[in-house]
Amino acid sequence: MHDAKGKFAFLCEGSNDVLVVKSIIRQLVPDGVFAMAKQLGGVNRLLKEAVGVARKLIAKGYVVVVVYDEADEKDDKAIEELEGPSLIVAPAKRKIEAWLLADGDAVYRASGLTFRGPFPTDLIEDPKYAFLHHFHRAVRERKRSYIFRERDFFKATLLYWDVGRARQHNESLNELCKKIDALKR
C-alpha cells in the first residue's frame, strides 16, 4: 500500500454524508487500515476548514479524502492547493444522493420501486430531489411504510448499497474509487 502508513481520514459535510462515507470505507479500505470519517458541517465550512484539518492529518501520516456535494460548492478553491499524493478531493457530481441512486438494485430493495435513471446518475440535475421523490413515492404507493425521513431513506438504501455496482453508473464515484484503488497497490 502507498506510503500512507495505513491511515485514511475522510472529511465530509453532514451526517447523511458520513453514512455514505462509512459504507465506502467498509467496502474499499482494506482490513487492517485505520479509517475515520469526520463531519465538518456544510460545504462552506468544510471547504474553509478542510485545508487546515487536512494539513494536520497529512502531517500525522493520513491520506485525506475530502467528499462534498459539487452543486453546493462556492468559488473557494483553497482545497486545490493541497492536492497531492496524500489528499484526494472527491466532489460528488451535483449531490451525494447521485452516488446512492447509481446502485439501482439497492434503491429497489430499499424502496420497492425501480429507479429508472438517467444513468450515469451524474446527469441528474437535482439528485437530492430525485432521491427524496423516489422514496416519497414508494411511501405513497405503500411499497414501504416504515421509512419517512431523509435519513431513513439513506439508511435503507445503504443496507444494500454496493460501491462496485454504483461506481459503474456514476462517474464521480468511480473517480474516487480509482484514486483509492491506486493507493492500495
C-alpha positions in Angstrom: 0.0 0.0 0.0 1.0 3.6 -0.6 3.2 5.2 1.9 0.1 6.3 3.9 1.1 4.3 7.0 -2.3 2.6 6.6 -4.5 5.6 7.7 -7.3 7.3 5.9 -9.3 10.3 7.1 -12.5 11.2 5.2 -13.8 14.7 5.6 -17.4 15.4 4.6 -20.3 17.8 5.1 -23.2 16.3 7.0 -24.4 13.3 8.9 -26.0 11.7 5.9 -22.7 12.1 4.0 -21.0 10.3 6.9 -23.3 7.3 6.4 -22.3 7.1 2.8 -18.6 7.6 3.6 -18.6 4.9 6.2 -20.1 2.5 3.7 -17.4 3.4 1.2 -14.8 2.8 3.9 -16.2 -0.6 4.7 -16.2 -1.6 1.1 -13.0 0.0 -0.2 -10.5 0.5 2.5 -8.6 -2.8 3.2 -8.9 -4.6 6.5 -6.3 -3.5 9.0 -6.1 0.0 7.6 -7.4 2.6 10.1 -10.0 4.9 8.5 -12.2 7.6 10.1 -15.0 9.8 8.8 -15.2 13.4 10.1 -18.1 15.7 9.6 -17.2 19.3 9.2 -20.7 20.8 8.6 -22.0 22.4 5.4 -19.9 22.8 2.2 -18.7 26.3 3.1 -17.4 25.3 6.5 -16.0 22.0 5.0 -14.0 23.8 2.3 -12.9 26.6 4.6 -11.7 24.2 7.3 -10.5 21.3 5.2 -7.2 22.9 4.2 -6.1 23.3 7.9 -7.6 20.0 9.0 -6.0 18.2 6.0 -2.6 19.7 6.7 -2.6 18.5 10.3 -3.8 15.0 9.3 -1.4 14.6 6.5 1.4 15.6 8.9 0.3 12.7 11.1 0.6 10.3 8.2 -3.0 10.2 6.9 -4.3 10.1 3.4 -7.1 12.7 3.5 -10.2 12.3 1.3 -12.5 15.3 1.1 -16.0 14.4 -0.1 -18.5 17.2 -0.8 -21.5 18.0 -3.0 -20.3 19.8 -6.1 -23.6 21.5 -6.5 -23.1 23.3 -3.2 -19.5 24.4 -3.9 -18.9 28.1 -3.9 -15.8 29.7 -5.6 -13.5 28.6 -2.7 -10.7 26.8 -4.5 -8.3 26.7 -1.5 -8.6 22.9 -1.2 -7.0 22.5 -4.6 -3.7 23.9 -3.3 -3.3 20.8 -1.2 -4.0 18.3 -4.0 -1.2 15.7 -4.0 -0.4 12.1 -3.1 -1.8 12.4 0.4 -5.0 14.3 -0.5 -7.9 13.1 -2.6 -10.6 15.7 -3.4 -13.8 13.9 -4.3 -16.7 16.1 -5.3 -19.9 14.2 -5.8 -21.2 15.4 -9.1 -24.1 17.7 -8.1 -25.1 15.8 -4.8 -24.0 12.6 -2.9 -27.5 11.2 -3.5 -26.4 10.6 -7.1 -24.0 8.1 -5.7 -26.8 6.2 -3.9 -29.1 6.3 -6.9 -26.3 4.8 -9.0 -27.0 1.4 -7.4 -30.4 0.7 -8.8 -30.5 -2.7 -7.1 -30.0 -1.1 -3.6 -32.6 1.6 -4.4 -35.1 -1.0 -5.5 -34.5 -3.3 -2.5 -34.8 -0.3 -0.1 -37.9 1.3 -1.7 -39.7 -1.4 -3.6 -39.7 0.7 -6.7 -37.3 0.6 -9.7 -35.3 3.7 -10.3 -35.2 4.4 -14.0 -32.3 6.8 -14.2 -30.9 8.6 -16.1 -27.6 6.8 -16.0 -24.9 7.7 -15.3 -26.5 9.4 -12.3 -24.1 12.3 -12.6 -26.6 13.5 -15.3 -29.4 14.1 -12.8 -30.0 17.8 -12.5 -31.1 17.6 -8.8 -30.1 14.2 -7.3 -31.4 15.1 -3.9 -34.8 15.9 -5.2 -34.8 12.7 -7.4 -33.8 10.5 -4.4 -36.4 12.0 -2.0 -39.1 12.0 -4.6 -38.4 8.3 -5.3 -38.8 7.4 -1.7 -41.8 9.6 -1.0 -43.5 7.9 -4.0 -42.6 4.5 -2.5 -44.3 5.5 0.7 -47.3 7.0 -1.1 -47.7 3.8 -3.1 -47.4 1.8 0.1 -44.3 0.0 -1.1 -42.5 0.9 2.1 -44.3 2.3 5.1 -41.5 2.2 7.7 -39.4 4.9 6.2 -40.4 8.6 6.4 -37.4 10.8 6.8 -34.4 11.6 4.6 -32.1 9.8 7.0 -34.3 6.7 6.9 -34.0 6.7 3.1 -30.2 6.9 3.3 -30.0 4.1 5.9 -32.5 1.8 4.0 -30.5 2.3 0.7 -27.1 1.8 2.4 -28.2 -1.6 3.8 -27.9 -2.9 0.2 -25.7 -0.4 -1.5 -22.7 -1.8 -3.2 -20.0 0.7 -4.2 -18.9 -1.7 -7.0 -22.3 -1.6 -8.7 -22.7 2.1 -8.0 -19.4 3.2 -9.5 -20.5 1.6 -12.8 -23.3 4.2 -13.1 -21.7 7.3 -11.6 -18.5 8.9 -13.0 -17.6 11.0 -9.9 -17.9 8.0 -7.6 -15.9 5.9 -10.0 -13.1 8.6 -10.0 -13.0 8.4 -6.2 -12.8 4.6 -6.2 -10.0 4.6 -8.8 -8.0 7.0 -6.6 -8.4 4.8 -3.5 -7.7 1.7 -5.5 -4.4 3.2 -6.8 -3.3 3.8 -3.2 -3.9 0.2 -2.3 -1.3 -1.0 -4.8 
